[in-house]
Amino acid sequence: MTGLIAILRGVTPAEVVGVGQVLVDAGFPAIEVPLNSPEPFESVRLLAGAFGDRCLIGAGTVLTSGDVGRAREAGARMIVAPNSDPAVISAAVAAGMTPYPGVATPTEAFAALAAGARHLKLFPAGSVGIEGMKAWRAVLPREVGLLPVGGVDATNLAAWAAAGAAGAGLGSCLYRPGDGPDAVAVRARELCRVWQQANG
């Protein structure tokens, strides 16, 4: 999977379908509910039921292999983590899910690949930097997708794309706890427009 991932940190089950609808309508191919949100597995279940046939639904901030199983039972098909834990990666792969482990150094990147990952979350992206990602791109296998997360927004999304990012995880620039669907829709359309233009 490549493209933009909407990160709905802090979303509640009561609002998640409404927010999810505007994201799907705007063209987001993936939505992540971080597990430090209220009732995250319920939100994943609701999103998967409403949009799972049109959008990749996943859980984020996944720190244990047990939570990988709970996310899968809720309907998640993507596991996103802030760190690179071989047990979490292998559990996701074994469950037929797509892991996005968080990596901040080339050593972590190659360790994640050895554990079975094929997509890497550059986190925090601001620390790695665009030039850093270009250097990684030169040594990592070409098929590995690099997804910057943390500090990516409409002002620099095109630059990340030009440097070879396969997508980006978008959090507070897209959704903050309490934001309604109308506000999220405006930001979602703009971010998708920037991404599409950058990718020709």
PEMOJO-V606481 format. One record per pair of residues at least 6 apart in sequence whose ideal C-beta (glycine too) atoms are under 6 Angstrom apart, sorted by the first residue. I is the first residue (numbers start at 1). J is the second residue. Records with the same first field share a line. If there is no record, write none. Layout:
I = J ; J
//
This chain:
1 = 56
2 = 145 ; 166 ; 167
3 = 29 ; 167
4 = 28 ; 167 ; 168 ; 195
5 = 30 ; 32 ; 169
6 = 23 ; 28 ; 31 ; 174
7 = 32 ; 169 ; 171
8 = 33 ; 175
9 = 34 ; 37 ; 171
10 = 37 ; 177
11 = 37 ; 43
12 = 38
13 = 39 ; 42 ; 43 ; 46
16 = 43 ; 46 ; 47
17 = 46 ; 50
18 = 181
19 = 181 ; 184
20 = 31 ; 47 ; 51
22 = 181 ; 184 ; 185 ; 188
23 = 31 ; 188
24 = 51 ; 54 ; 55
26 = 188 ; 189 ; 192
27 = 192
30 = 56
31 = 47 ; 55 ; 57
32 = 58 ; 60 ; 80
33 = 40 ; 43 ; 44 ; 59
34 = 60 ; 61
35 = 59 ; 61
36 = 61
41 = 70 ; 74
44 = 59 ; 74 ; 76
45 = 74 ; 75
47 = 57
48 = 57 ; 75
52 = 75
56 = 77 ; 78
57 = 76
58 = 76 ; 78 ; 80
59 = 71 ; 76
60 = 80
62 = 79 ; 81 ; 88
65 = 87 ; 88 ; 91
68 = 79 ; 91 ; 92
72 = 95
77 = 97
78 = 98
79 = 92 ; 97 ; 99
80 = 100
81 = 88 ; 101 ; 102
82 = 102 ; 123
83 = 102
84 = 101 ; 103 ; 108 ; 112
86 = 115
89 = 99 ; 101 ; 115 ; 116 ; 117
90 = 115 ; 116
92 = 99
93 = 116
99 = 117
100 = 119 ; 121
101 = 112 ; 117
102 = 121 ; 123
103 = 109 ; 112 ; 120
106 = 136
109 = 120
112 = 120
119 = 145
120 = 146
121 = 147 ; 149
122 = 128 ; 146 ; 148
123 = 149 ; 150
124 = 150
125 = 148 ; 149 ; 150 ; 151 ; 152
126 = 150 ; 151
130 = 159 ; 163
133 = 146 ; 163
134 = 163
137 = 164
145 = 166
146 = 165 ; 166
147 = 167 ; 169
148 = 160 ; 165 ; 168
149 = 169
152 = 168
153 = 173
154 = 190 ; 191 ; 194
157 = 194
158 = 194 ; 198
160 = 168
161 = 198 ; 199
170 = 191
174 = 187
175 = 184
//
